[in-house]
Amino acid sequence: DIQMTQSPSTLSASVGDRVTITCRASQSISSWLAWYQQKPGKAPKLLIYKASSLESGVPSRFSGSGSGTEFTLTISSLQPDDFATYYCQQYNSAWTFGQGTKVEIK
Amino acid sequence: QVQLVESGGGVVQPGGSLRLSCAASGFTFSSYGMHWVRQAPGKGLEWVAFIRYDGSNKYYADSVKGRFTISRDNSKNTLYLQMNSLRAEDTAVYYCAKTAGPYDRDAFDIWGQGTMVTVSS
């Protein structure tokens, strides 16, 4: 089974900050990686698919990069609506989520 | 609009059974694979099961294999999850989710609002 490890688990940041979240796969997953945003009491929302493709309707301040085993999600300028938990997910072999990264207000 | 609505959650005793439903609308249900994903209280997301668009292939997480069964009725635009031999660790919000494309290997672009399952005596 492929394991996904996100870092950090919690991130404190201010509005306007550039934020980067890392996701590592236990083996190569090519570019079969997605990023989701989840707010308390709500369903996850797809942000990025195939490692770097922006889902329709998602603001351009979100971007993804990487391939193989190392991936990043970057928020170029953090907005008040972005405080949430973010999950990476591999879909190369079955489907596995990372443990999540909570982005908190500093 | 594209929508998934889960139902069937509730409180059940350990060893009991429950069937969840997920009603789809706003897209051609029979053209997309579907998943169940769960989230225990205060925890992260855990993929549970997948069924191909035509029901020809099904996959399960090891944690539910042999106890849960995923199925679909394309004539009713509905996805199901039959859960048997329930355990306390199955307590979670259960989400259904749609694959973004017609392939098994795809992200999940539409999610339902979730239904809570509590396993407790």
Interface residues (C-beta under 8 A of the other chain):
Chain A: D1 W32 A34 Y36 Q38 K42 A43 P44 K45 L46 Y49 K50 E55 Y87 Q89 Y91 N92 A94 W95 T96 F97 G98 Q99 G100
Chain B: H35 G44 L45 E46 W47 F50 Y59 A61 D62 Y95 A100 R105 D106 A107 F108 D109 W111 G112 Q113 G114
